Each structure stands twice: as structure tokens, then as C-alpha cells.
């Protein structure tokens, strides 16, 4: 049965309008264009930071010992007191030392008087020798002018007295030297006892806070010497005006840590954020934890922060600003080469090699091979081929990302160490 040509044309047009692919006039059906989820490369910032938790430690902690043993005469501080460098913390009483100091002072005074007497003896013998020498010279000149005028015996006596006076000068000078040596020995002994007396005044080695007190008035205090390691200190002083904040940096991130880096430190206990600087690190990775201990110094002039408080910091590891960013799912590994399925202006796929910079959890920074505004297929690339025409469906993706990694925390029970020191006034 034949249909009019106009009927066939109307039917074909209707099929085209309705999009009915089964309507055809006997030719092959047109191939359906596949859809593809597409992301647009954007300009953004990429950063990687590790979140670390640490505890504040005093910059220094010292157990203060006296160098001498004695009874506690007076203690001027207690737990929590703020002290300053050179301030007297306690005073010891040592009666026998006081007696020794007085005795040495008496001996020193005696030796000084002996030196004075010896000096006077030297002066006397010098004056006597001067007079006798002049007399001997005068007689010699007179005898030479008028021979026989002065008896030879008189000349010999004058010369003998002159020589004897010179010998007396030598003896007086020797006596003076001995007296001066005795004075020096007496002075050294006096200074020794005076130094021991000074050690009875126990002073603070730096500005800090007394965090513990071990002795009370009247207690017998043993000197903190190497032979007496069991002796208790008087107080423990903590330098808290400057605090150390120690963090365990993971092994993979060690290469990104640099001395002088500025990092923000958050302290929830005081609801504050402080600026710290990386000052030092151990340059050694712990074999058990695979971390490297890193220290940040925090100024604490008002003692707002207390040793032992927890602190959190986001330590920057890497950063790329104004980078070309795409979703991670847009990357395809082809052997050792990273590629993307990019679309041209006609929505055809072109596989491109790209160089990848920083990787986050959702985004990657592209350093070469792609420009801002380029469109790439975001996932399911195995369904498409190079040169294939697709129907793009643009999806919204973030332009920037900061990836937060989580680190560990220093075990303060294992790391804490207190330095014992015997301190005395300078």
C-alpha cells in the first residue's frame, strides 16, 4: 500500500520534533551523544597543614640548692611566688662558719700590720744606708785631698758601716716580701670564708615562679654537692616568662619544617591565640613514633599561660597560591604520567598530560598542561575515548582547599626532666 508523499513528510517531521528515534524512513538511527560530568579548572589556593597538640613547658626548671650545709634561718618565698634574678630566696645560719670568718679577718688585719712594719723597716734601713754611704764617700774624698789627715781605721769603719747598711736593706726587703706573702695567704683564706658566708644567701638564678618548696625555717639543709646527691633542694624555680611548646612532627613532614617559621597557637584554656616561632628541633626522628620533636617559643610576660596547659597549632607544611585547581577525580594515571580528559570548544575529548603540584583531599593543583577555564571530565573517564563527542554537564566544585592532617602529642611524663643546680651569688 502506498502513502502519499506529503503524509510521509509530515510523519518524518513529527518524529523529528518529538525526538522519537524509532521513527525513520528506513535509514540507520543517529548515534546518541553520551553525557559527561564536567568540572571547570579554577584559580585558587592550596595548602597543607598538620594539626598538632602539645603542652607548654617552662623554658627552664631548676632545683635550687645551697653550696654549704646549715640551718634554715629564714625562707622568703613560698609556692606560687614570683621571683626575680638575684633575689634572696633563703638565708642559712652556720655559727662555726661565722667564727672562722671572724678569725680569718683578724689574721688578715694582723698580716696587714706586719706588712706596714716591714715596709717601715725597709724605709729605715734605706735612710740609714744613705747617711752612712754619704759619710763614707765624704771621708774618702777628704783622705784623697789631704793624705794622712784621716786615719785608715776610720775609713775602713765607715766603709764597713756602709756595707752593713746595704745588707740590712736586703734583709728588710726580704722581711717585707714574707709579710706580703703572709698577707696574701690571709686574704685568700678570708675570701674563702667570705664566699662560704655568701653561699648562705640562696638566690634566684633567673626571673620565674616558685613551683615547689622543700624546706621550712629551722630545718638542717645539706649542701648540694656532687658527693651528696640525696640532698633535697630548698625550692624549685620555673622560668615561665618564656615557654616552650613541643610538638611531634610526623616523619613525612619533617622536610617542611624551618627554623623561624611563624605559626599560630591556640590555647583553649584561656581562649586565646598566640603567635609563636619555630626555634629548634631535634634533627632526629624517634624510632618508635616516627616523629621529630619540634619546639616553639611563646612569650608569656604576664604569666597568662601556665606550664602544663594544652595548645593546638596548625603547622603549615606546603602552600600554593593562585594555582590552577581541579577535582582529584579529574586526574587519570596513565603509566607514570598524570592525564586529564579535557574538552575543546566543540565538546570533544582530548587527553592531555599534566603536571600536578599539591594534592589535597578533594582538589589538586596543576602546574602545567591546563589553564584556568578549561573543562575536564570529573570521574568515570574509562567510559570515554580520545576524540569522542560528549554532552557536558557542568558541576560546581570549590576553587581552594586547606588539607588538615592530624599529628600526635608529646608524652610529657617521658620527656620531662628537671635540672638540679647548686647556685650561689656571683
C-alpha positions as CSV (number, residue, x, y, z in Angstrom):
1,X,0.0,0.0,0.0
2,X,1.4,3.3,-1.0
3,X,1.1,6.5,1.1
4,X,1.1,9.9,-0.4
5,X,4.5,11.7,-0.3
6,X,3.0,14.5,1.9
7,X,2.0,12.0,4.5
8,X,5.5,10.6,4.7
9,X,7.0,14.1,5.1
10,X,4.6,15.0,7.9
11,X,5.3,11.8,9.7
12,X,9.1,12.4,9.4
13,X,8.8,15.9,10.7
14,X,6.7,14.8,13.6
15,X,9.2,12.2,14.6
16,X,12.0,14.8,14.5
17,X,10.0,17.2,16.7
18,X,9.1,14.6,19.2
19,X,12.6,13.2,19.3
20,X,11.4,9.7,18.6
21,X,14.4,7.8,17.3
22,X,12.4,4.8,16.3
23,X,10.7,6.9,13.6
24,X,12.8,6.6,10.5
25,X,12.2,6.2,6.9
26,X,14.3,3.2,6.5
27,X,17.8,4.7,7.3
28,X,20.1,4.0,10.4
29,X,19.2,5.8,13.7
30,X,21.6,8.7,14.7
31,X,24.1,7.7,17.5
32,X,23.2,9.1,20.9
33,X,25.7,11.6,22.4
34,X,26.8,10.5,25.9
35,X,26.6,12.9,28.8
36,X,29.6,13.6,31.0
37,X,30.1,15.2,34.4
38,X,32.5,18.1,33.7
39,X,34.4,20.4,36.1
40,X,36.0,23.8,35.2
41,X,39.6,24.5,36.2
42,X,39.6,27.4,38.6
43,X,42.1,29.8,40.2
44,X,42.6,29.0,43.9
45,X,44.9,28.4,46.8
46,X,46.1,25.0,48.0
47,X,47.6,24.5,51.5
48,X,48.5,21.5,53.6
49,X,48.8,21.9,57.4
50,X,49.2,19.4,60.2
51,X,47.3,19.9,63.4
52,X,49.4,19.1,66.4
53,X,48.7,19.1,70.1
54,X,51.4,19.9,72.7
55,X,51.9,21.0,76.3
56,X,53.6,24.1,77.5
57,X,56.8,23.6,79.4
58,X,58.8,26.2,81.3
59,X,61.9,27.5,79.5
60,X,64.0,26.4,82.4
61,X,63.2,24.5,85.7
62,X,65.9,24.4,88.4
63,X,66.1,22.9,91.8
64,X,67.9,25.4,93.9
65,X,70.5,24.0,96.4
66,X,72.9,25.9,98.7
67,X,76.6,25.1,98.4
68,X,77.0,24.8,102.1
69,X,75.2,22.9,104.8
70,X,73.5,24.8,107.6
71,X,70.2,25.5,109.5
72,X,67.5,27.4,107.7
73,X,67.5,30.8,109.3
74,X,64.9,32.4,107.0
75,X,63.0,31.5,103.9
76,X,61.5,34.4,101.9
77,X,59.3,32.6,99.3
78,X,56.6,30.1,99.0
79,X,54.8,28.2,96.3
80,X,53.4,30.5,93.5
81,X,55.6,33.5,94.4
82,X,57.1,35.4,91.5
83,X,60.9,35.9,92.0
84,X,63.5,37.9,90.1
85,X,67.1,37.1,89.2
86,X,69.4,37.8,92.1
87,X,66.6,37.9,94.7
88,X,67.4,36.2,98.0
89,X,65.2,33.2,98.4
90,X,66.5,31.9,101.7
91,X,69.2,32.5,104.3
92,X,71.2,29.8,106.2
93,X,72.7,30.1,109.6
94,X,76.2,28.5,110.1
95,X,77.7,29.6,113.5
96,X,81.1,27.9,113.1
97,X,81.5,29.5,109.7
98,X,80.8,32.9,111.1
99,X,83.6,32.3,113.7
100,X,86.0,31.1,111.0
101,X,85.2,34.3,109.0
102,X,86.0,36.5,112.0
103,X,89.2,34.6,112.8
104,X,90.4,35.0,109.2
105,X,89.5,38.7,109.2
106,X,91.6,39.1,112.4
107,X,94.6,37.2,110.8
108,X,94.2,39.4,107.7
109,X,94.4,42.6,109.8
110,X,97.5,41.3,111.6
111,X,99.2,40.4,108.4
112,X,98.5,43.9,107.0
113,X,100.1,45.5,110.2
114,X,103.1,43.2,109.7
115,X,103.4,44.4,106.1
116,X,103.3,48.0,107.4
117,X,106.1,47.3,110.0
118,X,108.2,45.6,107.4
119,X,107.8,48.5,105.0
120,X,108.9,50.9,107.7
121,X,111.9,48.8,108.4
122,X,112.9,48.9,104.8
123,X,112.5,52.7,104.8
124,X,114.6,53.0,107.9
125,X,117.4,50.8,106.6
126,X,117.4,52.7,103.3
127,X,117.7,56.0,105.1
128,X,120.5,54.7,107.3
129,X,122.4,53.3,104.3
130,X,122.0,56.7,102.6
131,X,123.6,58.5,105.5
132,X,126.4,56.0,106.0
133,X,127.1,55.9,102.3
134,X,127.4,59.7,102.2
135,X,129.7,59.7,105.3
136,X,131.9,57.1,103.7
137,X,132.2,59.0,100.4
138,X,133.0,62.3,102.3
139,X,135.8,60.7,104.2
140,X,137.2,59.1,101.1
141,X,137.3,62.5,99.3
142,X,139.0,64.1,102.3
143,X,141.6,61.4,102.6
144,X,142.3,61.7,98.9
145,X,142.7,65.5,99.1
146,X,144.9,65.5,102.2
147,X,146.6,62.2,102.6
148,X,147.2,61.2,106.3
149,X,144.5,63.6,107.5
150,X,142.1,60.8,108.3
151,X,143.2,57.5,109.8
152,X,142.9,54.4,107.7
153,X,141.0,52.7,110.5
154,X,138.3,55.4,110.4
155,X,138.0,55.0,106.6
156,X,137.6,51.2,107.0
157,X,135.0,51.6,109.7
158,X,132.9,54.0,107.5
159,X,133.0,51.6,104.6
160,X,132.1,48.7,106.8
161,X,129.1,50.5,108.2
162,X,128.0,51.4,104.6
163,X,128.2,47.8,103.5
164,X,126.3,46.6,106.7
165,X,123.5,49.1,106.0
166,X,123.1,47.7,102.5
167,X,122.8,44.2,103.9
168,X,120.2,45.5,106.3
169,X,118.2,46.8,103.4
170,X,118.3,43.4,101.7
171,X,117.1,41.7,104.9
172,X,114.4,44.3,105.4
173,X,113.1,43.8,101.9
174,X,113.1,40.0,102.4
175,X,111.1,40.5,105.6
176,X,108.7,42.7,103.6
177,X,108.2,40.1,100.9
178,X,107.5,37.4,103.6
179,X,105.0,39.7,105.3
180,X,103.3,40.4,101.9
181,X,103.0,36.7,101.2
182,X,101.5,36.1,104.6
183,X,99.1,38.9,103.9
184,X,98.1,37.3,100.5
185,X,97.5,33.9,102.2
186,X,95.4,35.6,105.0
187,X,93.4,37.5,102.3
188,X,92.8,34.3,100.3
189,X,91.6,32.5,103.5
190,X,89.4,35.4,104.4
191,X,87.9,35.5,100.9
192,X,87.3,31.7,101.1
193,X,85.3,32.0,104.2
194,X,83.6,35.1,102.9
195,X,82.5,33.2,99.8
196,X,81.1,30.4,102.0
197,X,79.3,33.1,104.0
198,X,77.9,34.5,100.8
199,X,76.6,30.9,99.9
200,X,74.4,31.1,103.0
201,X,72.3,33.6,100.9
202,X,70.4,31.4,98.4
203,X,69.5,33.5,95.3
204,X,67.2,33.0,92.3
205,X,69.1,32.2,89.1
206,X,66.5,33.9,86.8
207,X,63.1,35.6,86.8
208,X,60.5,33.0,87.4
209,X,57.9,31.4,89.7
210,X,58.5,29.2,92.7
211,X,56.6,26.0,91.9
212,X,57.7,23.9,94.9
213,X,59.2,24.4,98.4
214,X,61.0,21.7,100.2
215,X,62.3,23.3,103.5
216,X,61.0,25.3,106.4
217,X,62.6,27.5,109.0
218,X,64.9,25.6,111.4
219,X,65.5,22.7,109.1
220,X,69.0,21.3,108.6
221,X,69.9,21.8,104.9
222,X,72.6,19.8,103.3
223,X,74.9,21.4,100.7
224,X,74.1,20.4,97.2
225,X,77.5,18.9,96.1
226,X,78.3,16.1,93.8
227,X,79.2,13.9,96.8
228,X,75.7,14.5,98.3
229,X,73.2,13.7,95.6
230,X,70.5,12.8,98.1
231,X,70.3,16.3,99.5
232,X,66.9,18.0,99.0
233,X,66.8,21.4,97.4
234,X,65.3,24.4,99.1
235,X,62.9,25.4,96.3
236,X,62.2,24.7,92.7
237,X,62.0,27.7,90.4
238,X,60.4,27.7,86.9
239,X,61.2,30.3,84.2
240,X,57.7,30.8,82.9
241,X,58.0,34.2,81.3
242,X,59.1,32.3,78.2
243,X,57.5,28.9,77.5
244,X,58.5,26.1,75.3
245,X,55.8,24.3,73.2
246,X,57.0,21.0,72.0
247,X,55.3,19.1,69.1
248,X,55.9,15.7,67.4
249,X,56.1,16.4,63.7
250,X,55.4,13.3,61.5
251,X,58.3,11.9,59.6
252,X,56.9,12.7,56.2
253,X,56.5,16.4,57.1
254,X,60.0,16.9,58.7
255,X,61.4,18.4,55.5
256,X,58.9,21.2,55.5
257,X,59.9,22.5,59.0
258,X,62.2,25.5,59.1
259,X,63.6,27.5,62.0
260,X,61.9,30.9,62.1
261,X,58.6,29.8,60.7
262,X,55.7,31.7,62.4
263,X,52.8,29.6,63.5
264,X,49.5,30.4,65.3
265,X,49.0,28.7,68.6
266,X,45.5,28.2,70.1
267,X,45.1,27.8,73.8
268,X,41.5,26.8,74.7
269,X,42.1,27.1,78.4
270,X,42.5,30.8,78.2
271,X,40.5,31.2,75.0
272,X,43.4,32.9,73.2
273,X,45.5,32.7,70.1
274,X,49.3,33.4,70.3
275,X,52.0,33.8,67.7
276,X,55.0,31.5,68.1
277,X,58.1,30.8,66.1
278,X,59.8,27.5,65.4
279,X,63.1,27.9,67.3
280,X,64.6,24.5,67.4
281,X,64.1,20.8,66.6
282,X,66.0,17.7,67.4
283,X,67.0,16.8,63.8
284,X,66.4,13.2,64.7
285,X,63.4,11.0,64.1
286,X,62.1,8.9,67.0
287,X,62.4,5.2,66.0
288,X,59.2,4.3,67.9
289,X,56.8,7.2,66.9
290,X,58.5,8.2,63.6
291,X,58.2,11.8,64.6
292,X,60.6,14.6,65.2
293,X,60.3,16.8,68.3
294,X,59.9,20.5,67.3
295,X,59.9,23.4,69.8
296,X,58.1,26.7,69.5
297,X,58.9,29.5,72.0
298,X,55.9,31.6,73.3
299,X,56.5,34.8,75.2
300,X,54.5,34.9,78.4
301,X,55.4,38.2,80.2
302,X,52.1,38.4,82.2
303,X,52.2,34.7,83.1
304,X,48.8,34.2,81.5
305,X,49.8,30.8,80.3
306,X,50.7,28.1,82.7
307,X,53.1,25.2,82.1
308,X,51.2,22.0,81.5
309,X,48.4,23.7,79.5
310,X,47.5,22.1,76.2
311,X,47.9,24.0,73.0
312,X,46.9,23.3,69.4
313,X,48.7,24.6,66.3
314,X,48.2,24.3,62.6
315,X,51.8,23.9,61.3
316,X,51.9,24.9,57.6
317,X,53.6,22.2,55.6
318,X,53.2,23.4,52.0
319,X,51.2,26.1,50.1
320,X,50.5,27.1,46.5
321,X,48.7,30.4,45.9
322,X,46.9,31.4,42.7
323,X,47.2,27.9,41.4
324,X,45.1,26.2,38.7
325,X,42.9,23.7,40.6
326,X,40.7,20.8,39.6
327,X,39.0,17.9,41.4
328,X,41.1,14.9,42.2
329,X,38.7,12.7,40.3
330,X,39.5,14.6,37.1
331,X,43.0,13.0,37.2
332,X,43.8,9.8,35.5
333,X,47.1,7.9,35.9
334,X,48.4,6.6,32.5
335,X,51.5,4.7,33.4
336,X,53.8,7.2,35.1
337,X,52.0,10.1,33.6
338,X,49.1,12.1,35.1
339,X,46.5,13.0,32.5
340,X,43.1,14.7,32.2
341,X,40.2,14.3,29.8
342,X,39.8,17.9,28.6
343,X,37.0,19.2,26.3
344,X,37.6,21.5,23.3
345,X,35.2,24.2,22.1
346,X,33.2,21.5,20.2
347,X,32.9,19.3,23.3
348,X,35.2,16.7,22.0
349,X,37.6,14.9,24.4
350,X,41.4,15.4,24.2
351,X,43.6,13.5,26.6
352,X,46.3,15.9,28.0
353,X,49.4,15.2,30.1
354,X,49.5,17.5,33.1
355,X,52.0,18.1,36.0
356,X,50.5,18.0,39.4
357,X,51.6,20.1,42.4
358,X,50.0,20.0,45.8
359,X,47.3,17.4,46.4
360,X,44.5,17.8,48.9
361,X,41.7,15.6,49.8
362,X,39.4,16.9,47.1
363,X,41.5,19.1,44.8
364,X,44.8,19.1,43.1
365,X,46.9,22.0,41.8
366,X,48.0,21.8,38.2
367,X,51.3,23.4,37.4
368,X,51.4,22.7,33.7
369,X,49.2,21.3,30.9
370,X,45.9,23.0,31.9
371,X,44.7,26.6,32.1
372,X,42.0,28.3,34.2
373,X,38.7,27.9,32.4
374,X,39.5,24.6,30.8
375,X,36.9,21.9,31.2
376,X,37.8,18.4,32.3
377,X,35.7,15.3,32.8
378,X,35.2,14.7,36.5
379,X,35.1,10.9,37.1
380,X,34.2,7.9,35.0
381,X,36.9,8.6,32.3
382,X,37.0,4.9,31.4
383,X,33.7,5.3,29.6
384,X,35.1,7.8,27.1
385,X,37.7,7.8,24.3
386,X,40.0,10.4,22.9
387,X,38.2,12.5,20.3
388,X,34.7,11.4,21.4
389,X,31.9,14.0,21.4
390,X,30.1,14.3,24.8
391,X,27.3,16.3,26.2
392,X,28.9,18.2,29.2
393,X,27.1,18.6,32.4
394,X,28.9,21.3,34.5
395,X,29.3,20.6,38.2
396,X,30.2,23.1,40.8
397,X,33.5,22.5,42.7
398,X,35.5,24.5,45.2
399,X,38.4,26.5,44.0
400,X,40.6,26.4,47.1
401,X,41.4,23.8,49.8
402,X,43.4,23.6,53.0
403,X,44.1,20.0,54.0
404,X,44.4,19.4,57.7
405,X,46.5,16.4,58.8
406,X,46.5,15.2,62.4
407,X,49.7,14.6,64.3
408,X,50.4,13.2,67.8
409,X,51.3,14.7,71.1
410,X,54.4,14.6,73.2
411,X,54.3,12.4,76.3
412,X,55.3,14.8,79.0
413,X,55.8,12.0,81.6
414,X,58.6,10.6,79.4
415,X,60.0,13.9,78.2
416,X,60.0,16.0,81.5
417,X,63.4,16.5,83.0
418,X,64.4,18.7,85.8
419,X,68.0,20.1,86.1
420,X,69.5,20.2,89.6
421,X,71.9,23.0,90.2
422,X,73.9,24.4,93.1
423,X,73.6,28.1,92.9
424,X,75.4,30.9,94.7
425,X,75.8,34.7,94.3
426,X,78.2,35.8,91.6
